[in-house]
C-alpha cells in the first residue's frame, strides 16, 4: 500500500527537468540524472522480446552444448545445478532490469557511477572472454560433418566455414536499420523453431524412457557431485553454471534490450540504429529518474510486475524447458535402458563435438537420415544465432562504456558508429584467433568459465548498486538481497575452485 503523503526521499514536489540530488540517486562519477515522470506501463504481451533474445543466446551455449556434454560424460549427476543456474540468472537479470526500469541507464553505466575504474575493468571483461568465436567454430564443425562427412572434421575447412559464418553474422547486424529489431526477429524465429523441433524429438525418443525421467528427477533431489567423473573439472562446472542461461556479460545486455524496447525510463533514451542502413535517433547516455509520488510508484509497481512476468516466461521457462528436453534427448541417445553406453568409447574420450555426431548417428538409426540431418541443422542454426547475439550484446556493452565514460561530449562519434567499430573489430580479432584456437568445445568451455568469474564480480557490484544508489522504496526486498548474496557466494565458490585448479 502506497501512502499518498509519501515523501521519503524528498522528491515528490520537484519540477520535471530538475537535477536529481545525490541523496535520492547517487550520481557518482557521471553527471547527475534529471527528473522525468515514469511513463505508463505497457501490457505484458507487448513487452515480449528481451527475455527471448537472452534465451536464444542460452540455447547455443549451455542448452545445446555444455549441459548435453556433461550429461554425455556423467549422466544427470550434476543436473540440479542447471536448474539452479537458470533460477539464479533470472534473479540476476531482474536486478539488472531494476536499475534500467528506474533510470533508463544500463547497469554498466550504473557501475561506472560507483567508480571510474569499473569502465576499463568491464570493458576488458566484456571483450576477452568472448574474443574467440567458439560458436561460429562449432557451426563450421557441424556443417563439415553434415555435408562432407566425419573424415573432413578438424580440417582447415572448419576454420574457413567458421570465418564465413562470422562474417555473415556481422553483415546481418550491419544491414538491419534498427539493430535490436533485427536481433529480436532472428531470435524469435530461432527459439520458436527449436522448441517445436526439440519437443517433437523428445516425444519420439523419451516418451517410453521412463527410467531416464526418473533418473533425472532423482539426481535433482539428491544433489549429486560430479567430482569422480574424469575431466569434468571446476572450470567446466563453473562454465556450465554460467551458461545455464545466457551467461557472463550477456546478461548485462538485458539493460540495452529493455531500454531499446522502451521499458520504463528507457523510453526516453533512444535506440541504436545502423549507420549504414538506419536513420539516426536522438539518444542520451545519461538517464532520468522519477519523482517519488503515488502516481509514479503505482506505475513502477505495474512496470516491475509486467517485466517480472515477461522475463519469467520468455527466459526462465524457455531455458528450463530446453535444458530438460535437450539433456533428456542426450541421455536417451547415449545410454541404453540398463545404463550402458550405445555411443562408442572413442567418441566418449574426445573433447570436441563428436558426441553430437554420435547422437546424430543414433537418431539416424532410429528415425532415419532426415531426422539426423535436421538435428545437425538445428545445431548449426542455434550456434550461428548465438554468435549473432554475442556479437551484438558485447558490441553494445562496449559501446555504452566508451560513449558514456570517455566520449560523451564527442558529437561526431555517434553510438551507432562506435557500435559498428566494435562489431567489426571483434570479428577481425576472432578471425585472427581462429588460426590458433582449439576445438569448439574447448573454446566454449574457456569462454564459459571466464564468464562465470565475471558473473561473480558483477553480481557483487549489482547488489551494491541497487541497495545503495536507489531510493529505499524501489530497492530490492530483503529476500531478494539474501538471494543475491547467496548467488554471490555460489559463483564465488566455483570461481575460487576454478582458479585453484588452474594454479594449484
C-alpha positions, 0 to 999 in steps of 0.5 A: 500500500502506497501512502499518498503523503509519501515523501521519503526521499524528498522528491515528490514536489520537484519540477520535471527537468530538475537535477536529481540530488545525490541523496535520492540517486547517487550520481557518482562519477557521471553527471547527475540524472534529471527528473522525468515522470515514469511513463505508463506501463505497457501490457505484458504481451507487448513487452515480449522480446528481451527475455527471448533474445537472452534465451536464444543466446542460452540455447547455443551455449549451455542448452545445446552444448555444455549441459548435453556434454556433461550429461554425455560424460556423467549422466544427470549427476550434476543436473540440479545445478542447471536448474539452479543456474537458470533460477539464479540468472533470472534473479540476476537479470531482474536486478539488472532490469531494476536499475534500467526500469528506474533510470533508463541507464544500463547497469554498466553505466550504473557501475561506472557511477560507483567508480571510474575504474569499473569502465576499463575493468568491464570493458576488458571483461566484456571483450576477452572472454568472448574474443574467440568465436567458439560458436561460429567454430562449432557451426563450421564443425557441424556443417563439415560433418553434415555435408562432407562427412566425419573424415573432413572434421578438424580440417582447415575447412572448419576454420574457413566455414567458421570465418564465413559464418562470422562474417555473415553474422556481422553483415546481418547486424550491419544491414538491419536499420534498427539493430535490436529489431533485427536481433529480436526477429532472428531470435524469435524465429530461432527459439520458436523453431527449436522448441517445436523441433526439440519437443517433437524429438523428445516425444519420439525418443523419451516418451517410453524412457521412463527410467531416464525421467526418473533418473533425472528427477532423482539426481535433482533431489539428491544433489549429486557431485560430479567430482569422480567423473574424469575431466569434468573439472571446476572450470567446466562446472563453473562454465556450465553454471554460467551458461545455464542461461545466457551467461557472463556479460550477456546478461548485462545486455538485458539493460540495452534490450529493455531500454531499446524496447522502451521499458520504463525510463528507457523510453526516453533514451533512444535506440541504436540504429545502423549507420549504414542502413538506419536513420539516426535517433536522438539518444542520451547516455545519461538517464532520468529518474522519477519523482517519488509520488503515488502516481509514479510508484503505482506505475513502477509497481505495474512496470516491475510486475509486467517485466517480472512476468515477461522475463519469467516466461520468455527466459526462465521457462524457455531455458528450463524447458530446453535444458530438460528436453535437450539433456533428456534427448542426450541421455536417451541417445547415449545410454541404453535402458540398463545404463550402458553406453550405445555411443562408442568409447572413442567418441566418449574420450574426445573433447570436441563435438563428436558426441553430437555426431554420435547422437546424430548417428543414433537418431539416424538409426532410429528415425532415419537420415532426415531426422539426423540431418535436421538435428545437425541443422538445428545445431548449426542454426542455434550456434550461428544465432548465438554468435549473432547475439554475442556479437551484438550484446558485447558490441553494445556493452562496449559501446555504452562504456566508451560513449558514456565514460570517455566520449560523451561530449564527442558529437561526431562519434555517434553510438551507432558508429562506435557500435559498428567499430566494435562489431567489426573489430571483434570479428577481425580479432576472432578471425585472427584467433581462429588460426590458433584456437582449439576445438569448439568445445574447448573454446566454449568451455574457456569462454564459459568459465571466464564468464562465470568469474565475471558473473561473480564480480558483477553480481557483487557490484549489482547488489551494491548498486541497487541497495545503495544508489536507489531510493529505499522504496524501489530497492530490492526486498530483503529476500531478494538481497539474501538471494543475491548474496547467496548467488554471490557466494555460489559463483564465488565458490566455483570461481575460487575452485576454478582458479585453484585448479588452474594454479594449484 
